């Protein structure tokens, strides 16, 4: 290279034209550290992404499984509803059967009561007026009075059936001889064992 030098102008040194071994390398140690940090960060982010992808994949599979079960739940619900309807219809038919049996029993009881009312005359004013009233006895002898009384009390219109007999409860067994009965003034009864 040729230099033109003018004595009046100051000279500018551009620098050496060739590189020497003392010159600094293109990659400095601080740049290498920076690249290492970026590479480690990229590896960490990649590991986190892979882990998240695995968990998301598992979650999606679980969600699909739940969706399949929910689809089956609709058919299960229909089966349960059908069985409940069957049981409900069974109970309803049993209740209707019991209701008809009860109605039949009630009608039978009402019919029995009506039959008993027809068989037994009521002691009302109409029935009393239809029965012959005894006349005033003005006879002087007892024999005539007895015949008049028989004629007056003879039932000419309606035969009255006998009233129903009530069962008389059996007498309680005699008290045990090893106990003494004590009646207190307020009416309470106590038993005391005799030695």
Secondary structure, 3 states (H helix, E strand, C coil): CCCCCCCCCCCCCCCCCCCCCCCCCCCCHHHHHHHHHHHHHHHHHHHHHHHHHHHHHHHHHHHHHHHHHHHHHHHHHHHHHHHHHHHHHHHHHHHHHHHHHHHHHHHHHHHHHHHHHHHCCCCCHHHHHHCCCCCCCCCCCHHHHHHHHHHHHCCCCCCCCCCCCCCCCCCCCCCCCCEEEEECCCCCEEEEECC
